[in-house]
C-alpha cells in the first residue's frame, strides 16, 4: 500500500476532532481505531459499532499509525 492510498482515506481538518487524523468523511479518529484493535476488538465489531467505515479504512488507519511510528520519535 502506497502513501497515496493511505492518505486518500485519512485526513486532518482543523475543525474536525481538533485536527486529529480521522477516517476521511467521518469524525472517527485514527487513534480510536488503533486503540480498539490494541484492546482486542476485531474488525467486524469495530465496523458494527462504526458502520460508516470499511475494513480497508481500518487497514489504512493501521498503516497511517505505522508510518507515524516510522518517522516520529517521542519520549515515553
C-alpha positions as CSV (number, residue, x, y, z in Angstrom):
1,X,0.0,0.0,0.0
2,X,1.4,3.3,-1.0
3,X,1.2,6.6,0.9
4,X,-1.3,8.0,-1.5
5,X,-3.6,5.0,-0.8
6,X,-3.3,5.7,2.9
7,X,-3.9,9.4,2.7
8,X,-7.0,9.3,0.4
9,X,-8.9,7.8,3.4
10,X,-7.1,9.6,6.3
11,X,-7.4,13.3,6.7
12,X,-6.8,16.0,9.2
13,X,-9.0,19.1,9.3
14,X,-8.6,21.8,11.9
15,X,-12.4,22.0,12.5
16,X,-12.9,18.2,12.8
17,X,-11.7,16.5,16.1
18,X,-9.3,19.3,16.8
19,X,-7.2,18.4,13.7
20,X,-6.5,14.9,14.8
21,X,-6.2,12.4,11.8
22,X,-9.6,10.8,11.1
23,X,-11.1,8.5,8.6
24,X,-12.0,10.8,5.7
25,X,-15.6,11.9,5.7
26,X,-16.2,10.8,9.3
27,X,-15.3,12.1,12.8
28,X,-13.7,8.8,13.7
29,X,-10.1,9.4,14.7
30,X,-7.3,7.1,13.8
31,X,-6.3,6.8,17.4
32,X,-9.7,5.3,18.3
33,X,-9.4,2.6,15.7
34,X,-5.9,1.7,16.7
35,X,-6.8,1.7,20.4
36,X,-9.8,-0.6,19.8
37,X,-7.6,-3.0,17.9
38,X,-4.9,-2.9,20.6
39,X,-7.6,-3.7,23.2
40,X,-8.5,-6.9,21.2
41,X,-11.5,-5.7,19.2
42,X,-11.8,-7.3,15.8
43,X,-12.6,-5.6,12.5
44,X,-16.1,-6.8,12.4
45,X,-17.1,-5.5,15.8
46,X,-15.5,-2.1,15.1
47,X,-17.5,-1.9,11.8
48,X,-20.6,-2.9,13.7
49,X,-20.1,0.0,16.1
50,X,-18.9,2.4,13.4
51,X,-20.8,1.4,10.2
52,X,-19.5,4.3,8.2
53,X,-16.1,2.8,7.9
54,X,-14.8,-0.3,6.0
55,X,-12.3,-3.0,6.6
56,X,-10.0,-1.1,4.2
57,X,-10.4,2.1,6.3
58,X,-9.2,0.1,9.3
59,X,-6.2,-1.2,7.4
60,X,-5.3,2.3,6.3
61,X,-5.6,3.6,9.9
62,X,-3.1,1.0,11.0
63,X,-0.8,1.8,8.1
64,X,-1.0,5.5,9.0
65,X,-0.2,4.8,12.6
66,X,2.8,2.6,11.5
67,X,4.1,5.5,9.3
68,X,3.9,7.8,12.2
69,X,6.0,5.5,14.3
70,X,8.5,5.2,11.5
71,X,9.0,8.9,11.2
72,X,8.3,10.4,14.7
73,X,10.3,10.0,17.8
74,X,8.6,10.7,21.1
75,X,10.0,10.2,24.6
76,X,7.8,7.9,26.7
